[in-house]
Amino acid sequence: MRLQNLGYAITAHRAQGSTVDTAHAIVHSPEMTRESLYVSMTREREANHVYVATDEHHLEPHQHRTDLEMTARSILYGILQHAGAELSAHDTIAAEQDAWGSLAQLAAEYETIAQEAQQERWITLLEHGGLTPPQIDELVDSDSFGPLTVVLRRLEADGHDIDDLLPRVTQAGNLDHAADLGSLLRYRIQRVTATYQPQHRRAPGRIAGLVPRATGTMTPDMTQALAEREQLMEQRLTALVAAVRTSPEPWMRSLNADGEPVAEEALVAVLAYRDRWGITASSPLGIVPDDDAQRIDYERTHTILGSSTRDEDDAATRRGPGRAGPSRG
């Protein structure tokens, strides 16, 4: 009988340099680095198997997160995003500059400033709706006030008249015993706006196609701060478009399957979505998100992609076979 040496529970670090006939790797946490996963998956000659444990038995009871669903997909995605190799000083500076200048960072700053800048406007509208000063104070101090103001700004960007709508929704009554006044108002106003389309009126629109623009009377310093972030977001998007026009990325293949340049509207929309939400997938939009705010941007961008495709198809149909039209982009 030939003697064999079997290795059990060997770590990825210890396995470096080793080669075996068959390897079985066990991963259980997104905290594992992608370098370690690479080592684990390149030790075999014949076959390599990876098992993803989702039971979180390696955690102490107080470390469990009930608000996160740990799936094999989410764990592997987290590992691939977790680089363990140290960057050079130059790469570190470049990465920091890119992160702080991204739409994700600038949009977060804009949202925070907008919430503070528009607070007096929302308070005035709530007063017109009949809320008492104690009710307003409680609402402003609650965790649901921020999400409510985000929804109000988003609906106004879609063309709804919030100056008229919010007081009328508040005047509907039955608010005295509401356990969460902000959530109740948000539910009511979303239900109304889902039923009635906005009238044709000038809307503030969105910055970079995604971030609802803040309007109303504000202090000069707040107005300036918002204008600066808006300008930086537009500059960032312009730079991203120029970069991918020069060096196309893999996800663009599905947008120009016919070999022609990608339509500008579609390209801008996808770049804005990817940069704001940190999408690194090989498909334009990645997987359908679970987060409500991101899903809104996902569906909006998906609609733009569909509309862009239909416009191109309609243009090709009007041109007819054998007739060349203007190139896209």
N, C-alpha and C positions, 0 to 999 in steps of 0.2 A: 504494500500500500504506500502511495506517495504521501509524504507528510506535507501539509499545507499550512501556511501561516495566515490566519484570519484576523483582520483588524476590526474591532468593534468600537463605536462611539469615538472615532477619531475626529478631531476638529479640522475645519478647512485650513486653518493656519498650519497645522501639523502635516496636512496632506500635500502641501506644496512640494513639488519635485517627485512625488510618488506617481506610479503608473500601475493600474490594476486591470484585470480582465473585465470586471463588472463593478460599477460603483452605484451606491444608493445614498443619495443626499437627502437630509431632512432639514427643512427650513420652517420656522414657526413665527418669525417676527420681521416686520418691515425695517427694524433697526439693523438688520444684517446689511453689510455693504455689498454693492454690486461686484466689487473685486473678489470678495469671498465666495459669492455665488458662482462667479466665473471659474474660480479654482475648483469648486466642488463639481462643476459640470464638465471638466476637461481632464479628469483623471483616468478615464477608462479606455480600453482598447476596443471592446466589443459593444458594450451597452452602458448607458448612464440613465439612472432613474432619479427623479426629484419628487419628494413627497412634501406637500405643504400642509402643516398642522394648523388648524384654525381654532383649537379648543382653548388656547391661552393658558395652559396648565403651568407654563413657566413663570406666570405672573403671580404676585401676591394678591390676596383678595382686594386690597384697597387700590390696586393698580388697574383693575378691570374698568373698561370704558363701555358703559351701557348705551351710549349715544352713537357708537361706531359699530358697524357691522363688518366683522373680520371675515373676509372671503379669501380663497386662494388667489383670486385675481388682484384684490386690493393689497395683499401681502407682497406678491411678486412685483406689483407696480411700485410699492413703497421701496422695495429693495433696489430696483433699477434706478430710482431717483436718489438713492443714498450713496454718494461717492465717498470712498474712504481714502483715496489717494490725495495727498497734499498738493495744492496748486503752487506754481511758482509765484513770486511776488508780483510779476507783471500780470499773470492770469488772474490772481486774486483781486488786484485793483480793477481789472477789466470786468470781472464778474460782479463786483460790488457796484461799479458804475452802471452796469447793465440792469441790475436788480433795482437800484434806486431810480433809474430813469424809465422803467417799464410802465406799461399801462396799468398793471396790477397795482403798483405803488402809487402812481399819480391818481388813479381813479379812487383808491382808498383815501388819499389825502383830500381829494375833491369832495367826496361824500361826507367826510368828517367836517370840513369847513362849511359845506352847504347846510348841514343840519343845524349848526350854530347860527349861520347867517340868516336862515329863514325862520328861525324860531318865533320871532315877534310876529311875523306874517301869519303863521299857523295859529298862534294864540289869539290874534285879532279875529280870524275867521271862526274859531271855536267860540269866542265871546258872542259873535253875531249869531251863532247857532243856538245860543241860550245856555251854554255851560256856565256854572258858577265859578268864581275864583278858586275855591277849594278843589273843585273837580278838575280844573285846569292845572293847578299846582300838582295834584296827584298824578295826572296824566303825564305831565312833562317829566316828572321824576321817575316814571315807570320804565321798565325795560322795553315796553311795546311802543313807546313814543317814536324811537328811532326808526323801526320798521314802517310805522305809519307814515312818517314824513317821506321815506324813500318811495313808498307806493304813490303818495300824492304827487311827487315830482315826476315819477315815471308816467303816471296817467296824464299829467299836464303836457309832457313831451309828446304824448300820443294825440293831443288835441282837445282833451276834455277841459272844460271851464271849471277849474277847482275853486275859484273864488265864489262861484255860485253853487257848486255841488256840495262842498263840505258843510256849509251852514245848513243846507236843506237836509242833508243826511243826519246831521246832529239834531235838528229840530224834529226828527221823527219820533223822539222820545224814548221812554223805557230804558233810560240810562242810569237811573238813580241807584239801582242795586247790581250794576254790572261788576263782576269780579275783576275783569280786565277790560277797562274802557277802551284802551288803544286797540286791542285786538278786535273788539266788537265794531268799532268805527271802521277799521280796515276791512273787516268782512263785509260790512254794509256797502261801503263805497266800491269795493271790487265787484260786488254782486250787481250794483246799479250800472256800473260802467261796462260790465259784461253783457248787459241786456240792451243798453242804448249806445249806439255808435256816436263818437264825438261829432259836433257840428263842424262845418267848414270854417275854420278860424286859424289865425296865425299861431302856430305852436312854437315853443322855444327849441324843440328838437333835441338831438343827442350829440354829444361830443364823441368823435371817432366812431359814430354810429351806434354806440352802446350806452354811454353815460348820460343820463338825463340832465339837461342844463338847468341850473338854479336861476330863478327869476324873482322879481319883487323888490321892494325897497330894502336896501342893506346899507350898512356903514361903508364908508369909502375903503377902509382897510380890508374888509371882507370881500368887497367887489374886486379889489385889486388882486387879492390872494386867489380868488376863483379864476380870474382872467389869466393869471400867470400859469395855473395848472392846466387850463384849457389850451393855452398856447403850447405848452410843453407836450401835451398829449397829441396835438395835431402834428407837431414836429417829429415826435417819436413815430407816429404812423407813417409819415412821409418817408422817414429814413428806412423803416421796415420794408415799405413798398419798393424803394430804390434798391435795397439789398437783395431782395428775392428776384427782382427783374434782372439783376446782374448775375446772381448765383441761385438758380431755381432750387427749391427744396423738394424732397421726395413726395410730400403730401400734395404737391401741385400737379402731379401726374394725372390724378383723377379729375382735375378741373380742366385740363386741356387734352383730353383723350384724342381729339381730332388733330392735334399737333399745332393748333393756332394759339396765339397768346391768350392768357386768361383775361376775361372781362374785368375791367378795373373795379367795378362795383363789388363783384364777387371776391376779388383778391383783397381789397381793403377790408371787407367785412370779416373774412376769415382771419386775416392777420391781426385785426383788432381783438377778435375773440380769443385767438391762441395766446396772444401776449397778455391779455388781461387775466386769463384763467390758467396760465402756465401749461398749455397743451403741448405735449411733445410727441404725440402719436403720429404714425405715418399716414393716417387718414386726416382730412382737413379739420374736422371738428372733434375727433376722438369719440369716446363712448358717450352715451346719453347721461348727463349728470343727475345726481340725486338732489343736490342743493337747489333750492327754489330759485334763488337769485341767478345762479349760473344757468339754470334750465331756461329762464326767460331769455337770456342772451343767446343760448344755444338755439332755441326755436326761432328767434328773430333772424339769426344768421343763416339758419337752415332755409328759412323762407326766402331770404335774399338769393341764396344759391339756386333754389328752385325757380325763382322769377328770372334770374339771369339766364338759366338754361332754356326756359321757355321763350324768352325774347330772342335768343340766338336761333332757336329752332324756327320761330315764326319768320325771322329775317331770311333764313335759308329757304323757307317755303315760298316766300314772296319773290326771292331772286330766281327760283326755279333751277332745274338741273343745268349744269354747264355754265352758269353765270356767276362770276366771282363778285364777292361783296367786299366791303372794307374789312380790314383785319381787326380783330378784337384787341383792346388794350391800347 
